[in-house]
Amino acid sequence: MRIGLGFDVHPFSDDPGRHLVLAGVMVPGPGLAGHSDADVIAHAVADALLGAAGLGDLGGRYPESDDRWAGADSMGLLAAVVADVRSAGWAVGNVDCAVVAEAPALAPHIAEMQDRLAAAVGGPVSVKPKRAEGLGALGRGEGVACWAVALLEPA
């Protein structure tokens, strides 16, 4: 078995045309700034899977310097990562995520987030919403962060 840790963070965007997308779910609230759709949950999960499989990181595979990934659907990138992980001989045992956001409230969207992620990775996924309790940039509501841990088993 192999374990990987992923992390991602994005600030909120000033662009009123950006949508807040977390784990492929549109959540009411301001969007996050980023080269892709800035889905911090999908990015953290992808990095956890890549790390566990020894396949590098998301930024190395889909760099911000490459315009092909501008506005990319992060769940599509996650699906490509899962295919690469499977090709490397691994299956997802499970993924666990902790998402830190002062607002908006994520609890009403957690079940859909877990379902979408589980369908994408082919294994159970848990998503836990957390708050930074007013501490630091996340506590001031300046953005959203996610930590993810993935367990891979030989396929």
C-alpha positions as CSV (number, residue, x, y, z in Angstrom):
1,M,0.0,0.0,0.0
2,R,1.1,3.6,-0.6
3,I,-0.2,6.8,1.1
4,G,-0.1,10.3,-0.5
5,L,-0.8,13.7,0.9
6,G,-2.2,16.6,-1.2
7,F,-2.7,20.2,-0.5
8,D,-4.1,23.2,-2.4
9,V,-5.2,26.7,-1.6
10,H,-6.7,29.5,-3.7
11,P,-7.8,33.0,-2.8
12,F,-11.2,34.3,-3.6
13,S,-11.4,36.1,-7.0
14,D,-12.6,39.7,-7.6
15,D,-14.0,38.5,-10.9
16,P,-17.8,38.3,-10.6
17,G,-17.9,35.9,-13.6
18,R,-15.9,33.2,-11.6
19,H,-18.0,30.4,-10.1
20,L,-17.1,28.6,-6.8
21,V,-16.5,25.0,-7.8
22,L,-15.5,22.5,-5.1
23,A,-15.2,18.8,-5.9
24,G,-17.0,19.5,-9.1
25,V,-20.0,21.0,-7.3
26,M,-21.1,24.6,-8.0
27,V,-21.4,26.2,-4.5
28,P,-23.1,29.6,-4.1
29,G,-20.5,32.2,-3.3
30,P,-17.6,34.1,-5.0
31,G,-15.3,32.0,-7.2
32,L,-11.7,31.2,-6.5
33,A,-8.8,32.8,-8.4
34,G,-6.7,30.3,-10.4
35,H,-5.5,29.2,-13.9
36,S,-8.1,26.4,-14.0
37,D,-11.5,26.5,-12.3
38,A,-9.5,26.6,-9.0
39,D,-11.2,23.5,-7.5
40,V,-9.1,23.2,-4.4
41,I,-10.6,19.8,-3.4
42,A,-10.1,18.2,-6.8
43,H,-6.5,19.6,-6.9
44,A,-5.6,18.3,-3.4
45,V,-7.1,14.9,-4.2
46,A,-5.2,14.7,-7.5
47,D,-1.9,15.6,-5.7
48,A,-2.5,13.0,-3.0
49,L,-3.1,10.3,-5.7
50,L,-0.1,11.4,-7.7
51,G,2.1,11.4,-4.6
52,A,1.1,8.0,-3.5
53,A,1.7,6.6,-6.9
54,G,5.1,8.3,-7.2
55,L,3.9,10.2,-10.3
56,G,4.9,13.8,-9.4
57,D,2.4,16.5,-8.8
58,L,-0.5,18.3,-10.5
59,G,1.4,21.5,-11.2
60,G,4.2,19.6,-13.0
61,R,1.6,17.7,-15.2
62,Y,-0.7,20.7,-15.9
63,P,1.4,23.8,-15.4
64,E,-0.1,27.3,-15.2
65,S,2.4,28.4,-17.9
66,D,0.5,26.2,-20.4
67,D,-2.6,27.9,-21.9
68,R,-4.2,24.5,-22.6
69,W,-5.2,24.4,-19.0
70,A,-6.6,27.9,-18.7
71,G,-10.1,27.5,-17.2
72,A,-9.7,23.7,-17.2
73,D,-12.3,21.5,-15.5
74,S,-10.4,20.2,-12.5
75,M,-12.6,17.1,-12.2
76,G,-11.5,16.3,-15.8
77,L,-7.9,16.7,-14.7
78,L,-8.6,14.4,-11.7
79,A,-10.1,11.8,-14.0
80,A,-6.9,11.9,-16.1
81,V,-4.8,11.5,-12.9
82,V,-6.8,8.5,-11.8
83,A,-6.3,6.9,-15.3
84,D,-2.5,7.5,-14.9
85,V,-2.5,6.0,-11.4
86,R,-4.4,2.9,-12.6
87,S,-2.0,2.6,-15.5
88,A,0.9,2.6,-13.0
89,G,-0.7,-0.5,-11.3
90,W,-2.6,1.1,-8.4
91,A,-6.2,1.2,-7.2
92,V,-7.7,3.7,-4.9
93,G,-8.4,2.3,-1.4
94,N,-9.9,5.6,-0.1
95,V,-9.4,9.3,0.0
96,D,-10.0,11.6,3.0
97,C,-10.2,15.4,2.7
98,A,-10.4,18.4,5.1
99,V,-11.6,21.6,3.5
100,V,-11.1,24.9,5.3
101,A,-13.4,27.8,4.5
102,E,-15.0,30.4,6.8
103,A,-17.7,30.9,4.2
104,P,-19.8,29.8,2.4
105,A,-21.3,27.0,4.4
106,L,-20.2,23.7,2.8
107,A,-22.2,21.2,4.9
108,P,-25.2,21.3,2.6
109,H,-23.0,20.2,-0.3
110,I,-20.8,17.6,1.3
111,A,-22.8,14.5,0.2
112,E,-22.8,15.6,-3.5
113,M,-19.0,16.4,-3.2
114,Q,-18.3,13.0,-1.8
115,D,-20.4,11.3,-4.5
116,R,-18.7,13.1,-7.4
117,L,-15.2,12.5,-6.0
118,A,-16.0,8.8,-5.3
119,A,-17.2,8.4,-8.9
120,A,-14.1,10.1,-10.2
121,V,-11.6,8.1,-8.2
122,G,-13.3,4.8,-8.1
123,G,-13.2,4.4,-4.3
124,P,-14.7,5.9,-1.1
125,V,-14.1,9.5,-0.4
126,S,-14.9,11.6,2.7
127,V,-15.0,15.4,2.8
128,K,-15.0,17.2,6.1
129,P,-15.7,20.9,6.2
130,K,-13.7,22.9,8.7
131,R,-13.3,26.5,9.8
132,A,-10.0,28.4,10.7
133,E,-11.8,30.1,13.5
134,G,-10.7,33.6,12.5
135,L,-7.0,32.7,12.4
136,G,-4.8,33.7,9.4
137,A,-5.8,34.4,5.8
138,L,-8.3,31.5,5.8
139,G,-9.8,32.6,9.1
140,R,-10.3,36.1,7.6
141,G,-12.2,34.5,4.7
142,E,-9.7,35.3,2.0
143,G,-9.8,31.9,0.4
144,V,-10.3,28.1,0.6
145,A,-7.8,25.4,1.3
146,C,-7.9,21.6,1.2
147,W,-5.7,18.8,2.6
148,A,-6.3,15.3,1.2
149,V,-4.8,11.9,2.0
150,A,-5.1,9.0,-0.4
151,L,-4.5,5.3,0.1
152,L,-3.5,3.3,-2.9
153,E,-3.4,-0.5,-3.1
154,P,-1.8,-2.7,-5.8
155,A,-4.3,-3.2,-8.6
